[in-house]
Amino acid sequence: MNVLLTGANGFIGRYLLAALVGAGHRVVPAVRRPRETDRLLGRPGSIAVDFNADTRPEDWLPRLAGIDAVINCAGILQGRPGQSVAAIHAAGPKALFAACSAAGVRRVIQISAISAEPAAGTAYAATKRQADDYLATTDLDWIVLRPSLVYAEGAFGGTALFRALAMLPFLVPVIGRGDQAFQPIHVDDLAAAILRLLDRPAIRRVVIDPVGADTVTLRQMLVDLRSWLGTPPAAIVEIPLPLVRFVARLGDLLGGPVNGTALRQLEFGNAGPPGPFAETLGITPRRWADALLARPAQPQDRWHARLYFLRPLLRAALAVMWLASGVVGLLQPTASVTAILAGLGIAGGAGLVVLWATCLLDIAVGAALVLRWRPALVGAVQIVLVLLYTIGLTLAQPALWADPFGPLLKNLTILAAIAILAAFERER
């Protein structure tokens, strides 16, 4: 079967892509970065789409030629610059579904979420539900899948955060009492359900909630993950909800997995009865504890969990360094800085221009780090700037290498820190 898969570069999408290809389907990944999936598949064939802009049926019609089924797996938890929740979850999918009707593509599978309910009170839930409801009004052979928390060998978003919380030294923090309920489903069970739906056209025009076999609280999940990661037990510390909400508001401003949307969706709940899913598709989802036991944690799992909170700390430290460097440079007596520039043959008005330009550039780099703007490019710019500053100071004042405070020697450590952060920042 020829399947158009949107969101194939995402957490669930990558596993689903592998399952579809392994089952013999010809998959056309519809993604923002087609080269990534082309490299993964070892062949060209991915197409570039952008749900932020592709909000008309005519945007999708040419992409549906020869397609037998569409699986929409695209989604984001919260909007950010250049990423609209309303477009990605509602306007774009609606246009895709309308194009399917016009092109005669009957089978459409929409990956939603079990918490996509108006009562959740988030843009994430509301926009997901808008697409679900619109699809249900069409004459297509549609299926809406609303899974609970999806987990896998890899981790991203909420699952990565849970592993990091479980790995903290000395304590395990939980939100409130930690009694928020999940029915975690392994991604392989979700993929198996989708493969079965493609083979069973009689199952159509139905909403199914793929959930795991057991209900697990957040507290128990973190305890289990800590054991799985091979870390000794630690005290459970209940974080008051007002404090968590304050941290979530900071996350809304600065970005990160702890934000208002994530908290409200967590509080709303992510559980449902397992019977209908298992009975409709004849799939017995694995139990949470059994899945952990079947796939022991590896060193890279522990590395990722330990580094999860260190990455933003490193980013913040570098941002403060660049911002402070720029501001302090602007506040320095002009003569003290121009004396150094004079050693490079830069004097007079040219020296002032260089001083202001470099200080403003430092501040811009710091701001880019705070905003997480194009991390790879900003990483390269930082390395170039540190190398240029180091070379310039070496030529102007070579004695700085022997200074007991090591102002130039420290640049070697800074270069390593920049390179490490740049390597960490690319998540997909």
N, C-alpha and C positions, 0 to 999 in steps of 0.2 A: 504494500500500500504506500502511496506517496503522501507523506505527512508534512505539513507546514508546522514547525514548532517555534513559537515565539518565546523569548526569554531563555534560549538555549545556553546562554553564557552564565545564567544565574545558578544559585545553589541547587535547587531542585532540577532546573533545566538541564544541567550537565549530566546528572545521573539518568534523567529520563532520556536524553539523547543517546547515551550509551546503551540503555535497555532497548530502545527502538531499533537501533542499528543492529544490536545483537540478535533481535528477533527477526531480522531480515527485511525490515521496512526501509524504504528510501526516504531519508529525512532531509528536508530543506530547512536549515536553521534560519530564522528571521531575527536578526540581532543588530545591535548598534555597531558592533565591531566584528564584521564577518571574517576578517583574517584569523581571528582567534579560533573560531570553530573550524575553519578550513584547515588550519594547522593540526587541530585535534583529530579531524577526520582523515587527514592526509590527502585531501582532494578539494578542489574548488566546488562551490555549490551553495554556500551560504549567501544570503541576500541582506542588504543593509536596510533596516527599518528604524523609525524613531517615533514611538508612540506620542511623544510630545507634539510632533508636527503632523503625523499621518492620521488625521482625524476625519477624513472624508472617505466614503466607500471607493471613490475612483482612485484613491491612493493605493488601495489594496487589490483592486481587480486584476491588474497585470501580474501580480505575484501569485495568483491563484490558478493560473493556467496549468492544467495537468495534475492538480492537487485533489486527493481523495478525502482527506480529513485534515482538520485544523485543531491544534492543541495550543491554547493560550496559557502560557506559563509566566508571563511578564508581570512584574509588580515591584513596588517599593513600599517601605513602611511609612516614610514621611517625606514630604516634599523638601527640596533644597534648590538653590539657584540652578536654573536650567532643567529642573525635573519637576513636572507638575503631576501631583497625585490624581487630580481630576482628569487630566489627559491620558495618563498611563493606565489608569484603572477603568475609566468610564468612556470618555470620548473616543479614544483610540480603539478599544475593543468593540464598542458599538459600531464603529465604521467597518471594522473587520467582519463582524457578524453580518452586517447588511450586505457587504461585498460577497460573502459566502452565499447568501440567498440569491443574489443576482448571478453569481457564477455557477450555481448548481452544486456547490460543495455542501453535501448534506450533513456529514458528521462533524460536529464541533464539540470539543471538550474544553470546558472553562475551569481552570484551577483557581479556586477562590479560597476562603478560609472559614473555619467553623465559627469564628468570632465576627464574621461579616454581618453584623446585626445593627440596626439603627440604635438600639439601646446602648451599644458600646460608646457612642458619642464621639467618634473620631472620623476624620476625613478618610482615613484608610478603610474603615468598615463601611462608611456610607458610599464611597465610590466603587468599592468592590461589589456592594449589593446592587448598585445601579446597573452595572454591567450584567450581573446575574439575572436581575429582573427583566432587563431588556431582552436578553437571550431567550428567556422563558416565553416571551410574547411572539417569537418567530415561529415559522413552520419548519425549522431545521430539526434534524435528529440530534438534539443537544443533550449534553450531560453537564451538570455543574457538580464539581467535586469540591468539598469544603473540608480539607484535612485539619486535624489538630496539629500540634507542634511536630514538624517533620525533622527527623534526625538521621545522621548517616555517619560513616567513618570520618569524613571531613566535618568541618564546623564553620558556620557563618552566622552573623547576626546574633540572634538570641541564643542559639546553641553554643556559639563561641563564648558569649558572655557567661553562660552558666558554667562552662568548663573553667573559665578564669576565676570566677567566684569560688568554685569548689577547690581550687588549687592555692588559694591565698594562705600564707603562713599563719599559724596560731589560731585562726578563727574562720568560720564560714558565715557570712552575713546573709540574712534572708529579709525579704520585704514584708514588713508587718510580722505576722505570725508564721509566714511561709506556707500558708494553707491553700494557696492558689492552685487550682486543679488543672492537670493536663492529662491527655490520653495520647502520649507520644507514639507516633507511627514511623516505622523505619521506611526510608525512602525506597528501598527495594520492594516493600509491600505496596506502596503507593504506585510505583512503576508497574508492578505486576497487575494491579487493578486497571491501569490505563491500557495495558496490552490486552487484557481480557475484554475491555470495553470495545476496543477496535475490532476484535474478533466476534463480537456478539451484537450485531446491529439491532436485535430485538430489544435490547436494553436502551431505552431512549426517553427523552423528555422527563428526566427525573433528577432530583437533587440528592446526592449521596454524601454522607459525612464519613470519610475514611479516618478511622481512629484506631488506636492501639487496643490491645486486649485488656489492659488494666489502667486504672486511674492512679496517677502519681502526683503528689503535691510537690510544690517547688522545694520545700524543705527536704523531702525524701530524694528528690532528683539530685540535689546538690550533694547529699550524703553519699548516694550511689556513685556519682561521678568522682567524688574524692577517693573513694575506695578503688574505683576503676583506674584512676590515674596513679595509684600506688602511693598515695600520701596518707600518713597516719591520721586517725580521727582528730577532730578539733571541735572546740565549743561552737555551738550555734548561737549567733548573736542576732537578735531581732532588731531591725532598723525601723524606727517609728515612721509611719507613713508620711507625716508632714515633712520630715527630713528628706525622704525619698522624693517627694513631690518637688521640693526645692531643688534637689539635684537634677530632677527631670527637666525643670524649667531652664536650668543652666545648659542642659543637653540640647534643648530646643534652640538656644542662642548660639552655642558653640559647636553643635554637632556631636554625634556619638550614639551608642546603642541605648543608653539610658536617657530616654526622652519622654515627653508627655504622651505621645501615641503609644509607645511600647508599654508604659505603665498602665494606661487606661485599658489597653487590650488585655494585659495580664490580669488586671482586677476583674475584668468582665468575665473571664473564664474561657477555657479551651477544651472542654470535655463534652462528650455526647455518648449515647448508647452504642456499644460495639455491634450489637446484634444485626441491625439492618445492613450494615456494610458487609459483614461476613456472609449473611444469607443471600444478599443480592448477587454478589460476585463469586461466592464459593471460596473465599480466601480467609484463612485463619491468620490474622496478623500476629507477629511474634510479640512476646512479652518484653517489656522494657529491660528487666534484669537478665533475661535470656540473651537478648541482643548484645548487651554489654559483655556478658561472659563469652559469647561466641567470637568476639573480636577484641582481644586484649589490647590495652593501650600500648602505644609504641613511644620511643623517645621523642619523636617529632610532635606527638600529642601533648606531652608534658612541656616541651619547649614553647609551643604555641600558647598553652594556657598560662605559663609563667610570663611570657612576653606581652600578653594581651594588654595589661595595664602599664607596662613599661614603655610601650610605643608612644602613647599620648604624653607620658611624662618626658620622654626624650624630645618629642616634637615641641612641647611647651618650653623646655630648657633651651633649645636652639632658637625658638622664636624670641624668648626674652633676651638671649644673647645678641641677636641681630637688632632688635628694637632698641635695646640699651646702648649698643655700639653706635647706632645712628644718632640717638638723642644726645648721648654724652659727647660725641664728636662735634655736634652743632653747638654745644654749650662750652666747649673748650676755648681758652684764649686763642685767637687766630694765630698769634705769633708762634705758639708752641707747635702747632700742626704745620704751618707753612715752613718752619725750620726743617722739619723732616722732609717735606716735599722739595725743598731747595737742594737737598742732597741728591735728588733725582733730576735736577735741572729744571724743576717746575717752580717758577717764582712769580711774584706779583699777582696780577689779576687771574692768571691761569691757575695759580695755586688755590685761590679762593673758589674758582669754578670746580676744580677737582675735589676740594674739601666738601662742598655742598652736594655735588653729584654723588660722591661715595656715601655720604651720610644718608641722603635720601634713598639711595639704592639699598642700603642696609635696612632702613625702615620698611621699604617695600617688600624685601625678602621676608622680614619678620611678619608682616601682615599676611603675606601669601601662605606662610606656614600656619598661622592661626586659622585662616580660611580653608586650608587644605586645597589650595588652587594648584592644579596640574603638578602633583608631587614630583614626578620624574624630571620635569623641566626645572622646577625650583631646586631640586637636589643638584642638578648639573650646574645651575647658576651659582649655588653656594660653593661648590667645589672650585669652580673657576675663580670666584672672588677670593676665597681663602688662599688659593695658590698665588694669585696676583698680589694680594696684600703681603704674603710671605716673601715673595720674590722682591717686591718693592722695598720692604723694610730691610731685607738682607742686603740689598744694594746700598740703601741709604745709611743704615746703621748695623753693620754686621756684628757688632759687639752684643747685640740683643740675644744672639744665640748662647752667649756665655752668661747672660743675666741670671742670677740665682732664682728669680721668680719665674723664669722660663717663658716669657711672653710669646716667643716664636715656637718653642718646643711644644707648647700647648696646642698649637695649630695642627700638629700631627694627630692628636687625640680628637680634635674637632673634625678633621677630615674623616677619620674613621666613624665618628658618630653620625655625620651627614650621610656617608655611604650606607651605614646600617639602616638608618631611618628610610632612605630612599628604597632600599630593598624590601622593607616591611610594608611600605605604604600601598603598594599595588596588591589589592585583595582579590581581584578577579582577572 
